[in-house]
Amino acid sequence: RFLCGSLRLLQAVLLSIQQRISAVLLRQLVAALLRQHDALRLRFRRNEEGWSQEIARFDADERVPVTVLDYANVSDEELRATIEAEATRVQGGLDLSAGPLLRVVLFELGAGRGARLLLVIHHLAVDGVSWRILMEDLQRGYEQLAGGERVEFGAKTSSYQQWAESLQEYGESAALQEQMSYWERV
């Protein structure tokens, strides 16, 4: 079960999880997701010429954006409002220039109440199709780690970086340059 929402071009998914989630494995999994998916490492900077974007290198030593909160002592009546307040705070903390554009919060709710897993990603890095892929990778990766295996998402198809480089190359091609005067008139 999950809830989707948006705030200031952000997208968030809140998963309700019944089994115990290991914070250690979750951090390893999020690091693997950051390594695999270039768009999660996007950075945007504004300068005098406008906006520029880059894909940050994956740094295994960088702090993985996972927060674990113990809400076992929060009453059932207060739980929803408490989670919503934290979700709002997390969504407001995304930084386009410093990144990453992903934040994960594990709400540990105590015995018999399971857990909630909040994923917040800026819309510049995720869309509806991307969520499906991330959810599959999240589940598969966690199962692999929980089984003592190494996370293996499979080979990338075309990475975001490859697509952007191909688009840049196409934009500078002779065929497109021939059309330039037409588009400038329009």
Disulfide bonds with the S-S distance in Angstrom:
none
